[in-house]
Amino acid sequence: MHEADVDLVEALRSGDEAAFARLVTRLHPRLVATARRILGSSDEAEDAAQETWRRVVRGLDAFEGRSRFDSWVFQILVNRARTARGTAALRREESLAADADRDPLDGQFDRWMQWSTQPGSWGNPEEEARAAEVLRIVGGALDTLPELQRLVVQLRDVEGQDAAETCAALGITEANQRVLLHRGRLRLREAVERGLEVAHESV
C-alpha cells in the first residue's frame, strides 16, 4: 500500500467519520465531474458518485493497496457510471417529461411576487459571460471525444491523476493511456480553437 494511503485507509476502516468527511470533500466534486463525462447528465453523475461512496464504504476491507486509494475510488466510479449508462436513456426521458411540467419560476418568488431569496451579486457580467463561453467551448469539445480519450483527458488534465492512477482507474495499459491522452489532447485543442474562432467571429 502507498505510504500516503496507509493512515487514511486505517482511519476509514476504524470508522473515523471525520476522515471520511475530508475524503468526500476532497474527491466528490471530481467524481461528479468524471461521471458527467460518461453519463452526460449532472443528476445521473451525482447519483453515480453517491453510489460510488456506498461501494467504497462497503468495500474498504477489500482494498488491497495495489493502486493508490484515490485511483481505486475512481475505478469504482467509472465502473458504476458505465453500468448506469445502460439505463440512462429511460431515466433521461422521464426527467425531460418532469421538467416539461415544471414552472422554472417555482420557488423564486413569494406570494407577493417578491424574491423569496435575494439573488447574489451580478459581478462583472462581461467577464463572467466570456469565462462561461470558454468553459462551454472546452466542456463541449471534451464531450465530443471518444469515451476512453475523454476519460483519460478528464482524469489526467482535469483531475490531475498521474498515468499509473489513470491506468488503474480505467483498466488500460500505460502505452494505451499515452496514445489516448495524446490523441485526446490534439482533438480537444483543435475543437477548442474552432470553437473560439466561431465565438470570436460572432462578436
C-alpha positions in Angstrom: 0.0 0.0 0.0 1.2 3.5 -0.8 2.6 5.3 2.2 0.2 8.3 1.7 -2.8 5.9 1.9 -1.9 3.9 5.0 -3.2 6.4 7.6 -6.3 7.2 5.5 -7.3 3.6 5.0 -6.7 2.7 8.7 -8.8 5.7 9.7 -11.6 4.7 7.4 -11.5 1.1 8.4 -11.7 2.1 12.1 -14.9 4.2 11.3 -13.3 7.6 11.6 -16.2 9.8 10.3 -14.1 13.0 10.1 -11.6 11.2 7.8 -14.4 10.1 5.6 -15.9 13.6 5.5 -12.5 15.0 4.5 -12.2 12.4 1.8 -15.7 13.1 0.4 -15.0 16.9 0.5 -11.7 16.4 -1.5 -12.9 13.9 -4.1 -16.7 14.3 -4.5 -16.6 17.2 -7.0 -14.0 15.4 -9.1 -16.1 12.2 -9.1 -19.2 14.0 -10.2 -17.2 15.8 -13.0 -15.8 12.5 -14.2 -19.2 10.7 -14.1 -20.7 13.5 -16.0 -18.3 12.9 -18.8 -19.5 9.3 -19.0 -23.2 9.9 -18.4 -23.8 13.4 -19.9 -26.1 14.4 -17.1 -25.3 16.2 -13.8 -28.1 14.4 -11.9 -27.0 11.0 -13.1 -23.4 11.9 -12.3 -24.4 12.8 -8.8 -26.2 9.5 -8.4 -23.2 7.6 -9.7 -20.9 9.4 -7.2 -23.3 8.7 -4.3 -23.4 5.0 -5.3 -19.6 5.1 -5.5 -19.3 6.3 -1.9 -21.6 3.5 -0.8 -19.5 0.9 -2.6 -16.3 2.4 -1.1 -17.6 2.1 2.4 -18.8 -1.5 1.8 -15.6 -2.5 0.0 -13.0 -0.9 2.3 -11.8 -4.3 3.6 -11.3 -5.5 0.0 -8.9 -2.6 -0.8 -5.6 -4.3 -1.2 -3.4 -1.3 -1.9 -2.2 -2.3 -5.3 -3.1 1.1 -6.6 -3.5 4.5 -4.9 -6.7 4.8 -2.8 -7.9 7.7 -5.0 -7.4 5.5 -8.1 -9.4 2.7 -6.5 -12.3 5.1 -5.8 -12.2 6.4 -9.4 -12.2 2.9 -10.7 -15.3 2.1 -8.8 -16.9 5.3 -10.1 -16.0 4.6 -13.8 -17.4 1.0 -13.5 -20.6 2.4 -11.8 -21.1 5.1 -14.3 -20.6 2.7 -17.2 -23.2 0.4 -15.7 -25.6 3.3 -15.1 -25.3 4.4 -18.7 -27.2 1.4 -19.7 -30.4 2.7 -18.0 -29.7 6.4 -18.6 -31.8 6.8 -21.7 -35.0 5.8 -19.9 -34.2 8.0 -16.9 -33.4 10.9 -19.2 -36.8 10.6 -20.9 -38.6 10.6 -17.5 -36.6 13.6 -16.4 -37.4 15.5 -19.6 -41.1 14.8 -19.1 -40.9 16.0 -15.5 -39.0 19.2 -16.5 -41.6 20.0 -19.2 -44.3 20.1 -16.5 -42.3 22.2 -14.0 -42.6 26.0 -13.9 -39.0 27.4 -14.0 -40.0 30.2 -11.7 -41.4 27.9 -8.9 -40.0 28.9 -5.6 -38.3 32.1 -6.9 -40.9 34.5 -5.7 -43.2 34.6 -2.7 -47.0 35.2 -2.9 -46.5 39.0 -3.2 -44.1 38.4 -6.2 -41.1 39.5 -4.2 -37.8 37.5 -4.4 -38.0 34.5 -2.0 -34.3 34.9 -1.5 -32.3 37.8 -2.9 -30.2 36.9 -5.9 -26.5 37.1 -5.4 -24.1 39.7 -6.7 -24.2 40.0 -10.5 -20.4 40.5 -10.6 -18.9 41.7 -13.9 -21.4 40.3 -16.5 -19.0 40.7 -19.4 -16.1 38.8 -17.8 -18.5 36.1 -16.5 -20.0 35.7 -19.9 -16.6 35.4 -21.5 -15.4 32.8 -18.9 -18.7 30.9 -19.2 -18.3 30.8 -23.0 -14.8 29.4 -22.8 -15.9 26.8 -20.3 -18.8 25.9 -22.5 -16.5 25.5 -25.5 -14.0 23.4 -23.6 -16.7 21.3 -22.0 -18.4 20.8 -25.3 -15.1 19.9 -27.0 -14.3 17.4 -24.3 -17.8 15.8 -24.7 -17.1 15.2 -28.4 -14.1 13.0 -27.7 -14.5 9.2 -27.9 -15.2 7.8 -24.4 -11.7 6.5 -23.5 -10.0 9.6 -24.8 -12.4 11.8 -22.9 -11.9 9.8 -19.7 -8.1 9.8 -20.0 -8.0 13.6 -20.6 -10.5 14.1 -17.7 -8.5 12.1 -15.2 -5.1 13.3 -16.3 -5.7 17.0 -17.1 -8.8 17.9 -15.1 -8.4 15.7 -12.1 -4.6 15.7 -12.0 -4.1 12.0 -11.7 -0.8 10.5 -12.9 -0.5 7.9 -15.6 -0.5 4.9 -13.2 -3.6 6.1 -11.4 -5.4 6.7 -14.7 -4.4 3.3 -16.0 -5.7 1.7 -12.8 -9.0 3.5 -12.8 -9.7 2.7 -16.5 -8.1 -0.7 -16.7 -5.8 0.2 -19.6 -2.1 -0.2 -20.2 0.3 2.7 -19.8 1.1 2.7 -23.6 -2.6 2.8 -24.4 -3.0 5.6 -21.9 -0.2 7.7 -23.5 -1.8 7.2 -27.0 -5.3 8.1 -25.8 -4.0 11.2 -23.9 -2.0 12.4 -26.9 -4.9 11.9 -29.4 -7.4 13.3 -26.9 -5.4 16.5 -26.3 -4.9 17.0 -30.0 -8.6 16.6 -30.8 -9.5 18.8 -27.8 -7.1 21.6 -28.8 -8.5 21.6 -32.4 -12.1 21.6 -31.2 -11.4 24.4 -28.7 -9.6 26.5 -31.3 -12.5 26.1 -33.8 -15.0 27.0 -31.0 -13.1 30.1 -30.0 -12.8 31.2 -33.6 -16.5 30.8 -34.1 -17.2 32.7 -30.9 -14.8 35.5 -31.8 -16.4 35.9 -35.3 -19.9 36.1 -33.9 -18.9 39.1 -31.6 
